[in-house]
Amino acid sequence: MAAGLGAAALLSAAGCSFSIGGSSVGSDDVANEVARQLETEVGRMPDDVTCPENLPAEVGASVRCELTADGQTYGVTVTATEVEGTNVRFDVEVDDEPG
């Protein structure tokens, strides 16, 4: 999987939408969607994805997450690209090198 992460450096999670009760997408929801998108793009689920904070439901807002695959840890930037009502769409960018 680690070799495939470079090829999937920018993933568009434009099809995902979340029901937000407040003003953000929960960190667990963001982490689960990042893992799902990576599985779709790379063909294998990462070992783990964690996001320490919620993603604010504001266009341009971002959070840093971490994903682990094959013993390597990569940084991930998740950026909100569109907010319509309770739907939040975002892009996922995986760092080129493990950190």
C-alpha positions as MATLAB code, in Angstrom:
seq = 'MAAGLGAAALLSAAGCSFSIGGSSVGSDDVANEVARQLETEVGRMPDDVTCPENLPAEVGASVRCELTADGQTYGVTVTATEVEGTNVRFDVEVDDEPG';
ca = [
       0.000    0.000    0.000;
       2.788    2.448    0.794;
       3.926    2.481   -2.831;
       0.377    3.185   -3.969;
      -0.054    6.189   -1.720;
       2.185    8.381   -3.875;
       0.020    7.683   -6.912;
      -3.096    8.563   -4.921;
      -1.715   11.755   -3.422;
      -4.853   13.759   -4.112;
      -8.202   12.095   -3.697;
     -11.473   13.837   -4.269;
     -14.089   12.850   -1.768;
     -16.640   14.988   -3.532;
     -19.325   12.318   -3.349;
     -19.410   12.122    0.406;
     -21.868   14.052    2.430;
     -22.375   14.133    6.124;
     -25.278   15.155    8.247;
     -23.861   17.748   10.552;
     -25.790   18.603   13.654;
     -23.577   21.547   14.482;
     -20.877   23.370   12.640;
     -18.440   20.541   11.863;
     -17.960   16.981   10.611;
     -16.909   14.625   13.413;
     -13.305   13.458   13.422;
     -14.356    9.785   13.276;
     -16.546   10.451   10.227;
     -13.659   12.217    8.481;
     -11.226    9.382    9.295;
     -13.667    6.724    8.073;
     -14.265    8.564    4.789;
     -10.520    9.042    4.207;
      -9.998    5.285    4.711;
     -12.899    4.462    2.382;
     -11.611    6.784   -0.343;
      -8.104    5.319   -0.095;
      -9.492    1.820   -0.385;
     -11.393    2.857   -3.515;
      -8.371    4.575   -5.118;
      -5.568    2.228   -4.033;
      -7.477   -1.025   -3.705;
      -6.670   -1.646   -0.061;
      -7.843   -0.194    3.240;
      -5.100    1.534    5.277;
      -4.226   -0.057    8.611;
      -5.490    3.009   10.491;
      -6.613    6.604    9.951;
      -6.972    9.068   12.811;
      -8.071   12.683   12.824;
      -7.546   14.495   16.131;
     -10.188   17.146   15.530;
     -13.455   17.786   13.721;
     -13.522   19.353   10.249;
     -15.261   22.750   10.423;
     -18.144   22.968    7.948;
     -16.654   25.982    6.171;
     -15.245   26.071    2.639;
     -11.454   26.158    2.884;
     -11.307   24.787    6.431;
      -8.872   21.905    6.873;
      -7.603   19.403    9.407;
      -4.487   17.252    9.532;
      -4.932   13.523    9.991;
      -2.567   10.558   10.046;
      -2.809    7.286    8.228;
      -0.792    4.162    8.853;
      -0.077    1.625    6.126;
       2.498   -1.154    6.182;
       4.183    0.289    9.266;
       4.578    3.750    7.709;
       2.728    6.849    8.937;
       1.681    9.531    6.452;
       0.202   12.940    7.074;
      -3.136   13.675    5.426;
      -4.723   17.065    4.810;
      -8.522   17.117    4.551;
      -9.994   20.360    3.170;
     -13.675   21.261    2.926;
     -14.490   22.249   -0.667;
     -18.261   22.743   -0.546;
     -20.911   23.126    2.127;
     -24.604   22.973    1.254;
     -26.983   22.697    4.180;
     -25.922   19.563    6.030;
     -23.743   18.265    3.150;
     -19.994   18.762    3.375;
     -17.683   17.763    0.533;
     -13.910   17.647    0.883;
     -10.588   16.824   -0.778;
      -8.052   14.457    0.748;
      -4.334   14.963    0.142;
      -1.829   12.368    1.364;
       1.763   13.505    1.963;
       4.237   12.136   -0.607;
       6.635   10.855    2.066;
       5.988    9.164    5.423;
       6.542   11.428    8.389;
];
